[in-house]
Amino acid sequence: MASTNKTENFELNQWLGSDVPQRVDFNEDNRIIDEALYAHMNDMSLHTTELDKMQNASYSYVGNGAATQVLEMPFEPHGVFVMATNHCPISINGNTKKWYFSVGVKGLVTGNVLINGKNVTVKQGTPSSTNQEVPALNENGELYAIIALRSVAGDEPQE
């Protein structure tokens, strides 16, 4: 005979002294436990925090030729690597050097990449008589990749 009482969450048998346990009762309890544990162990969302779910990520964008382009990330990155997908990091043509790669760090101005909250601003320069080294992070039609690094709680720089 099944138990007189059942547990609150899984309705497992809880026998009284006067109950007569049957093998089928134990087998049913084991089936309930097995199914619950299997479902729990295979649902990874139960084993991660919101911070864990916000992994480092890679994105791409196409340059629009403007002096700057603002790109919104799905989280506030701690740092980013930006690079053109079809160029070497530095391209030299005569006296002009174009930088197709740059790094941005939250809280630091690197000149070519700025992180402000979820926004990453990339710059496109033009050669001048005084500056022959220019950022090339937003050339019109050029495909770029961004690797965004998320901050981990507690790793913020101390002032």
Biotite code that builds the C-alpha atoms (Angstrom):
import biotite.structure as struc

atoms = struc.array([
    struc.Atom([0.000, 0.000, 0.000], chain_id="A", res_id=1, res_name="MET", atom_name="CA", element="C"),
    struc.Atom([1.228, 3.485, -0.777], chain_id="A", res_id=2, res_name="ALA", atom_name="CA", element="C"),
    struc.Atom([2.130, 5.733, 2.109], chain_id="A", res_id=3, res_name="SER", atom_name="CA", element="C"),
    struc.Atom([-0.421, 7.723, 4.026], chain_id="A", res_id=4, res_name="THR", atom_name="CA", element="C"),
    struc.Atom([1.647, 10.913, 3.644], chain_id="A", res_id=5, res_name="ASN", atom_name="CA", element="C"),
    struc.Atom([3.582, 12.420, 0.703], chain_id="A", res_id=6, res_name="LYS", atom_name="CA", element="C"),
    struc.Atom([6.395, 14.983, 0.570], chain_id="A", res_id=7, res_name="THR", atom_name="CA", element="C"),
    struc.Atom([5.372, 18.510, -0.350], chain_id="A", res_id=8, res_name="GLU", atom_name="CA", element="C"),
    struc.Atom([7.437, 19.036, -3.518], chain_id="A", res_id=9, res_name="ASN", atom_name="CA", element="C"),
    struc.Atom([7.761, 15.690, -5.265], chain_id="A", res_id=10, res_name="PHE", atom_name="CA", element="C"),
    struc.Atom([5.014, 13.707, -3.533], chain_id="A", res_id=11, res_name="GLU", atom_name="CA", element="C"),
    struc.Atom([7.411, 10.992, -2.472], chain_id="A", res_id=12, res_name="LEU", atom_name="CA", element="C"),
    struc.Atom([6.150, 8.388, -0.045], chain_id="A", res_id=13, res_name="ASN", atom_name="CA", element="C"),
    struc.Atom([6.390, 9.080, 3.689], chain_id="A", res_id=14, res_name="GLN", atom_name="CA", element="C"),
    struc.Atom([5.179, 6.060, 5.540], chain_id="A", res_id=15, res_name="TRP", atom_name="CA", element="C"),
    struc.Atom([3.611, 5.928, 8.943], chain_id="A", res_id=16, res_name="LEU", atom_name="CA", element="C"),
    struc.Atom([4.350, 3.031, 11.244], chain_id="A", res_id=17, res_name="GLY", atom_name="CA", element="C"),
    struc.Atom([1.030, 1.445, 10.263], chain_id="A", res_id=18, res_name="SER", atom_name="CA", element="C"),
    struc.Atom([1.703, 1.720, 6.466], chain_id="A", res_id=19, res_name="ASP", atom_name="CA", element="C"),
    struc.Atom([2.941, -1.310, 4.547], chain_id="A", res_id=20, res_name="VAL", atom_name="CA", element="C"),
    struc.Atom([5.537, -0.230, 1.950], chain_id="A", res_id=21, res_name="PRO", atom_name="CA", element="C"),
    struc.Atom([5.470, -1.972, -1.409], chain_id="A", res_id=22, res_name="GLN", atom_name="CA", element="C"),
    struc.Atom([8.330, -2.336, -3.899], chain_id="A", res_id=23, res_name="ARG", atom_name="CA", element="C"),
    struc.Atom([6.272, -0.414, -6.477], chain_id="A", res_id=24, res_name="VAL", atom_name="CA", element="C"),
    struc.Atom([6.242, 2.580, -4.088], chain_id="A", res_id=25, res_name="ASP", atom_name="CA", element="C"),
    struc.Atom([10.046, 2.659, -3.960], chain_id="A", res_id=26, res_name="PHE", atom_name="CA", element="C"),
    struc.Atom([10.291, 2.236, -7.721], chain_id="A", res_id=27, res_name="ASN", atom_name="CA", element="C"),
    struc.Atom([7.871, 5.109, -8.291], chain_id="A", res_id=28, res_name="GLU", atom_name="CA", element="C"),
    struc.Atom([9.798, 7.338, -5.879], chain_id="A", res_id=29, res_name="ASP", atom_name="CA", element="C"),
    struc.Atom([13.061, 6.499, -7.683], chain_id="A", res_id=30, res_name="ASN", atom_name="CA", element="C"),
    struc.Atom([11.470, 7.327, -11.060], chain_id="A", res_id=31, res_name="ARG", atom_name="CA", element="C"),
    struc.Atom([10.259, 10.724, -9.769], chain_id="A", res_id=32, res_name="ILE", atom_name="CA", element="C"),
    struc.Atom([13.695, 11.549, -8.314], chain_id="A", res_id=33, res_name="ILE", atom_name="CA", element="C"),
    struc.Atom([15.510, 10.394, -11.457], chain_id="A", res_id=34, res_name="ASP", atom_name="CA", element="C"),
    struc.Atom([13.326, 12.523, -13.772], chain_id="A", res_id=35, res_name="GLU", atom_name="CA", element="C"),
    struc.Atom([13.652, 15.615, -11.549], chain_id="A", res_id=36, res_name="ALA", atom_name="CA", element="C"),
    struc.Atom([17.449, 15.302, -11.258], chain_id="A", res_id=37, res_name="LEU", atom_name="CA", element="C"),
    struc.Atom([17.849, 14.654, -14.982], chain_id="A", res_id=38, res_name="TYR", atom_name="CA", element="C"),
    struc.Atom([15.747, 17.720, -15.886], chain_id="A", res_id=39, res_name="ALA", atom_name="CA", element="C"),
    struc.Atom([17.659, 19.866, -13.401], chain_id="A", res_id=40, res_name="HIS", atom_name="CA", element="C"),
    struc.Atom([21.130, 18.730, -14.498], chain_id="A", res_id=41, res_name="MET", atom_name="CA", element="C"),
    struc.Atom([20.320, 19.353, -18.165], chain_id="A", res_id=42, res_name="ASN", atom_name="CA", element="C"),
    struc.Atom([18.980, 22.879, -17.674], chain_id="A", res_id=43, res_name="ASP", atom_name="CA", element="C"),
    struc.Atom([22.201, 24.945, -17.655], chain_id="A", res_id=44, res_name="MET", atom_name="CA", element="C"),
    struc.Atom([20.268, 28.158, -17.013], chain_id="A", res_id=45, res_name="SER", atom_name="CA", element="C"),
    struc.Atom([19.781, 26.894, -13.461], chain_id="A", res_id=46, res_name="LEU", atom_name="CA", element="C"),
    struc.Atom([23.553, 26.626, -12.934], chain_id="A", res_id=47, res_name="HIS", atom_name="CA", element="C"),
    struc.Atom([24.670, 30.078, -14.086], chain_id="A", res_id=48, res_name="THR", atom_name="CA", element="C"),
    struc.Atom([24.257, 33.597, -12.795], chain_id="A", res_id=49, res_name="THR", atom_name="CA", element="C"),
    struc.Atom([23.225, 36.502, -15.003], chain_id="A", res_id=50, res_name="GLU", atom_name="CA", element="C"),
    struc.Atom([26.877, 37.588, -15.035], chain_id="A", res_id=51, res_name="LEU", atom_name="CA", element="C"),
    struc.Atom([27.952, 34.126, -16.218], chain_id="A", res_id=52, res_name="ASP", atom_name="CA", element="C"),
    struc.Atom([25.461, 34.305, -19.077], chain_id="A", res_id=53, res_name="LYS", atom_name="CA", element="C"),
    struc.Atom([27.055, 37.521, -20.368], chain_id="A", res_id=54, res_name="MET", atom_name="CA", element="C"),
    struc.Atom([30.100, 35.948, -21.954], chain_id="A", res_id=55, res_name="GLN", atom_name="CA", element="C"),
    struc.Atom([32.786, 37.661, -23.969], chain_id="A", res_id=56, res_name="ASN", atom_name="CA", element="C"),
    struc.Atom([31.471, 37.969, -27.471], chain_id="A", res_id=57, res_name="ALA", atom_name="CA", element="C"),
    struc.Atom([32.426, 38.771, -31.026], chain_id="A", res_id=58, res_name="SER", atom_name="CA", element="C"),
    struc.Atom([30.493, 41.012, -33.374], chain_id="A", res_id=59, res_name="TYR", atom_name="CA", element="C"),
    struc.Atom([30.942, 42.524, -36.796], chain_id="A", res_id=60, res_name="SER", atom_name="CA", element="C"),
    struc.Atom([30.012, 45.794, -38.439], chain_id="A", res_id=61, res_name="TYR", atom_name="CA", element="C"),
    struc.Atom([30.428, 47.486, -41.792], chain_id="A", res_id=62, res_name="VAL", atom_name="CA", element="C"),
    struc.Atom([32.174, 50.837, -41.933], chain_id="A", res_id=63, res_name="GLY", atom_name="CA", element="C"),
    struc.Atom([30.079, 53.785, -43.114], chain_id="A", res_id=64, res_name="ASN", atom_name="CA", element="C"),
    struc.Atom([32.923, 56.203, -43.879], chain_id="A", res_id=65, res_name="GLY", atom_name="CA", element="C"),
    struc.Atom([31.917, 58.740, -41.233], chain_id="A", res_id=66, res_name="ALA", atom_name="CA", element="C"),
    struc.Atom([34.507, 60.219, -38.857], chain_id="A", res_id=67, res_name="ALA", atom_name="CA", element="C"),
    struc.Atom([32.991, 58.078, -36.076], chain_id="A", res_id=68, res_name="THR", atom_name="CA", element="C"),
    struc.Atom([30.509, 55.266, -35.750], chain_id="A", res_id=69, res_name="GLN", atom_name="CA", element="C"),
    struc.Atom([28.833, 54.302, -32.478], chain_id="A", res_id=70, res_name="VAL", atom_name="CA", element="C"),
    struc.Atom([28.169, 50.593, -31.975], chain_id="A", res_id=71, res_name="LEU", atom_name="CA", element="C"),
    struc.Atom([25.928, 49.356, -29.153], chain_id="A", res_id=72, res_name="GLU", atom_name="CA", element="C"),
    struc.Atom([27.006, 46.160, -27.433], chain_id="A", res_id=73, res_name="MET", atom_name="CA", element="C"),
    struc.Atom([24.537, 43.945, -25.496], chain_id="A", res_id=74, res_name="PRO", atom_name="CA", element="C"),
    struc.Atom([26.572, 44.498, -22.312], chain_id="A", res_id=75, res_name="PHE", atom_name="CA", element="C"),
    struc.Atom([29.059, 47.060, -20.989], chain_id="A", res_id=76, res_name="GLU", atom_name="CA", element="C"),
    struc.Atom([32.426, 45.801, -22.208], chain_id="A", res_id=77, res_name="PRO", atom_name="CA", element="C"),
    struc.Atom([35.545, 46.202, -20.094], chain_id="A", res_id=78, res_name="HIS", atom_name="CA", element="C"),
    struc.Atom([37.688, 46.127, -23.216], chain_id="A", res_id=79, res_name="GLY", atom_name="CA", element="C"),
    struc.Atom([37.401, 45.608, -26.967], chain_id="A", res_id=80, res_name="VAL", atom_name="CA", element="C"),
    struc.Atom([39.622, 44.599, -29.844], chain_id="A", res_id=81, res_name="PHE", atom_name="CA", element="C"),
    struc.Atom([38.592, 46.102, -33.188], chain_id="A", res_id=82, res_name="VAL", atom_name="CA", element="C"),
    struc.Atom([40.059, 44.947, -36.492], chain_id="A", res_id=83, res_name="MET", atom_name="CA", element="C"),
    struc.Atom([39.347, 45.001, -40.209], chain_id="A", res_id=84, res_name="ALA", atom_name="CA", element="C"),
    struc.Atom([38.737, 41.506, -41.532], chain_id="A", res_id=85, res_name="THR", atom_name="CA", element="C"),
    struc.Atom([40.461, 42.020, -44.908], chain_id="A", res_id=86, res_name="ASN", atom_name="CA", element="C"),
    struc.Atom([43.516, 44.081, -43.950], chain_id="A", res_id=87, res_name="HIS", atom_name="CA", element="C"),
    struc.Atom([46.724, 43.726, -42.010], chain_id="A", res_id=88, res_name="CYS", atom_name="CA", element="C"),
    struc.Atom([46.710, 45.669, -38.731], chain_id="A", res_id=89, res_name="PRO", atom_name="CA", element="C"),
    struc.Atom([48.797, 48.444, -40.350], chain_id="A", res_id=90, res_name="ILE", atom_name="CA", element="C"),
    struc.Atom([48.727, 49.343, -44.013], chain_id="A", res_id=91, res_name="SER", atom_name="CA", element="C"),
    struc.Atom([51.517, 51.535, -45.412], chain_id="A", res_id=92, res_name="ILE", atom_name="CA", element="C"),
    struc.Atom([50.998, 53.364, -48.680], chain_id="A", res_id=93, res_name="ASN", atom_name="CA", element="C"),
    struc.Atom([53.768, 55.860, -49.358], chain_id="A", res_id=94, res_name="GLY", atom_name="CA", element="C"),
    struc.Atom([53.994, 58.129, -46.305], chain_id="A", res_id=95, res_name="ASN", atom_name="CA", element="C"),
    struc.Atom([50.539, 57.180, -45.027], chain_id="A", res_id=96, res_name="THR", atom_name="CA", element="C"),
    struc.Atom([50.014, 54.539, -42.348], chain_id="A", res_id=97, res_name="LYS", atom_name="CA", element="C"),
    struc.Atom([46.445, 53.329, -41.790], chain_id="A", res_id=98, res_name="LYS", atom_name="CA", element="C"),
    struc.Atom([45.700, 51.533, -38.548], chain_id="A", res_id=99, res_name="TRP", atom_name="CA", element="C"),
    struc.Atom([43.103, 48.804, -39.176], chain_id="A", res_id=100, res_name="TYR", atom_name="CA", element="C"),
    struc.Atom([43.394, 47.524, -35.612], chain_id="A", res_id=101, res_name="PHE", atom_name="CA", element="C"),
    struc.Atom([42.892, 49.107, -32.220], chain_id="A", res_id=102, res_name="SER", atom_name="CA", element="C"),
    struc.Atom([42.156, 48.280, -28.603], chain_id="A", res_id=103, res_name="VAL", atom_name="CA", element="C"),
    struc.Atom([39.758, 50.066, -26.305], chain_id="A", res_id=104, res_name="GLY", atom_name="CA", element="C"),
    struc.Atom([39.657, 49.850, -22.510], chain_id="A", res_id=105, res_name="VAL", atom_name="CA", element="C"),
    struc.Atom([36.801, 51.119, -20.369], chain_id="A", res_id=106, res_name="LYS", atom_name="CA", element="C"),
    struc.Atom([37.817, 54.365, -18.679], chain_id="A", res_id=107, res_name="GLY", atom_name="CA", element="C"),
    struc.Atom([40.827, 54.997, -20.957], chain_id="A", res_id=108, res_name="LEU", atom_name="CA", element="C"),
    struc.Atom([40.898, 57.100, -24.094], chain_id="A", res_id=109, res_name="VAL", atom_name="CA", element="C"),
    struc.Atom([43.003, 55.282, -26.685], chain_id="A", res_id=110, res_name="THR", atom_name="CA", element="C"),
    struc.Atom([42.347, 57.738, -29.485], chain_id="A", res_id=111, res_name="GLY", atom_name="CA", element="C"),
    struc.Atom([40.719, 55.343, -31.942], chain_id="A", res_id=112, res_name="ASN", atom_name="CA", element="C"),
    struc.Atom([38.223, 53.468, -29.774], chain_id="A", res_id=113, res_name="VAL", atom_name="CA", element="C"),
    struc.Atom([36.133, 54.814, -26.908], chain_id="A", res_id=114, res_name="LEU", atom_name="CA", element="C"),
    struc.Atom([33.949, 52.736, -24.582], chain_id="A", res_id=115, res_name="ILE", atom_name="CA", element="C"),
    struc.Atom([31.069, 54.570, -22.923], chain_id="A", res_id=116, res_name="ASN", atom_name="CA", element="C"),
    struc.Atom([28.657, 52.207, -21.182], chain_id="A", res_id=117, res_name="GLY", atom_name="CA", element="C"),
    struc.Atom([27.348, 49.811, -23.816], chain_id="A", res_id=118, res_name="LYS", atom_name="CA", element="C"),
    struc.Atom([28.507, 52.079, -26.649], chain_id="A", res_id=119, res_name="ASN", atom_name="CA", element="C"),
    struc.Atom([31.777, 51.563, -28.491], chain_id="A", res_id=120, res_name="VAL", atom_name="CA", element="C"),
    struc.Atom([32.815, 54.466, -30.733], chain_id="A", res_id=121, res_name="THR", atom_name="CA", element="C"),
    struc.Atom([35.279, 53.740, -33.546], chain_id="A", res_id=122, res_name="VAL", atom_name="CA", element="C"),
    struc.Atom([37.095, 56.444, -35.520], chain_id="A", res_id=123, res_name="LYS", atom_name="CA", element="C"),
    struc.Atom([38.000, 56.951, -39.143], chain_id="A", res_id=124, res_name="GLN", atom_name="CA", element="C"),
    struc.Atom([40.742, 59.455, -39.907], chain_id="A", res_id=125, res_name="GLY", atom_name="CA", element="C"),
    struc.Atom([42.001, 61.114, -43.058], chain_id="A", res_id=126, res_name="THR", atom_name="CA", element="C"),
    struc.Atom([45.649, 61.825, -43.832], chain_id="A", res_id=127, res_name="PRO", atom_name="CA", element="C"),
    struc.Atom([46.756, 65.431, -43.554], chain_id="A", res_id=128, res_name="SER", atom_name="CA", element="C"),
    struc.Atom([49.990, 67.275, -44.124], chain_id="A", res_id=129, res_name="SER", atom_name="CA", element="C"),
    struc.Atom([50.743, 67.031, -40.398], chain_id="A", res_id=130, res_name="THR", atom_name="CA", element="C"),
    struc.Atom([49.393, 63.549, -39.677], chain_id="A", res_id=131, res_name="ASN", atom_name="CA", element="C"),
    struc.Atom([50.187, 60.641, -41.933], chain_id="A", res_id=132, res_name="GLN", atom_name="CA", element="C"),
    struc.Atom([49.138, 58.004, -39.364], chain_id="A", res_id=133, res_name="GLU", atom_name="CA", element="C"),
    struc.Atom([45.379, 57.627, -39.282], chain_id="A", res_id=134, res_name="VAL", atom_name="CA", element="C"),
    struc.Atom([42.853, 55.270, -37.739], chain_id="A", res_id=135, res_name="PRO", atom_name="CA", element="C"),
    struc.Atom([41.005, 53.196, -40.320], chain_id="A", res_id=136, res_name="ALA", atom_name="CA", element="C"),
    struc.Atom([38.249, 51.691, -38.199], chain_id="A", res_id=137, res_name="LEU", atom_name="CA", element="C"),
    struc.Atom([35.253, 52.930, -40.175], chain_id="A", res_id=138, res_name="ASN", atom_name="CA", element="C"),
    struc.Atom([36.174, 52.876, -43.869], chain_id="A", res_id=139, res_name="GLU", atom_name="CA", element="C"),
    struc.Atom([33.091, 52.845, -46.051], chain_id="A", res_id=140, res_name="ASN", atom_name="CA", element="C"),
    struc.Atom([32.083, 49.285, -46.962], chain_id="A", res_id=141, res_name="GLY", atom_name="CA", element="C"),
    struc.Atom([34.905, 47.645, -44.976], chain_id="A", res_id=142, res_name="GLU", atom_name="CA", element="C"),
    struc.Atom([33.960, 44.703, -42.743], chain_id="A", res_id=143, res_name="LEU", atom_name="CA", element="C"),
    struc.Atom([35.264, 44.854, -39.160], chain_id="A", res_id=144, res_name="TYR", atom_name="CA", element="C"),
    struc.Atom([35.235, 42.464, -36.231], chain_id="A", res_id=145, res_name="ALA", atom_name="CA", element="C"),
    struc.Atom([34.965, 43.374, -32.561], chain_id="A", res_id=146, res_name="ILE", atom_name="CA", element="C"),
    struc.Atom([35.850, 41.105, -29.663], chain_id="A", res_id=147, res_name="ILE", atom_name="CA", element="C"),
    struc.Atom([34.158, 42.500, -26.562], chain_id="A", res_id=148, res_name="ALA", atom_name="CA", element="C"),
    struc.Atom([35.418, 41.488, -23.117], chain_id="A", res_id=149, res_name="LEU", atom_name="CA", element="C"),
    struc.Atom([32.941, 41.678, -20.297], chain_id="A", res_id=150, res_name="ARG", atom_name="CA", element="C"),
    struc.Atom([33.856, 42.916, -16.850], chain_id="A", res_id=151, res_name="SER", atom_name="CA", element="C"),
    struc.Atom([33.849, 40.431, -14.035], chain_id="A", res_id=152, res_name="VAL", atom_name="CA", element="C"),
    struc.Atom([32.499, 41.656, -10.708], chain_id="A", res_id=153, res_name="ALA", atom_name="CA", element="C"),
    struc.Atom([35.305, 42.865, -8.523], chain_id="A", res_id=154, res_name="GLY", atom_name="CA", element="C"),
    struc.Atom([37.858, 43.504, -11.275], chain_id="A", res_id=155, res_name="ASP", atom_name="CA", element="C"),
    struc.Atom([37.134, 47.184, -11.674], chain_id="A", res_id=156, res_name="GLU", atom_name="CA", element="C"),
    struc.Atom([40.251, 49.348, -11.286], chain_id="A", res_id=157, res_name="PRO", atom_name="CA", element="C"),
    struc.Atom([40.668, 50.916, -7.869], chain_id="A", res_id=158, res_name="GLN", atom_name="CA", element="C"),
    struc.Atom([41.123, 54.682, -7.670], chain_id="A", res_id=159, res_name="GLU", atom_name="CA", element="C"),
])
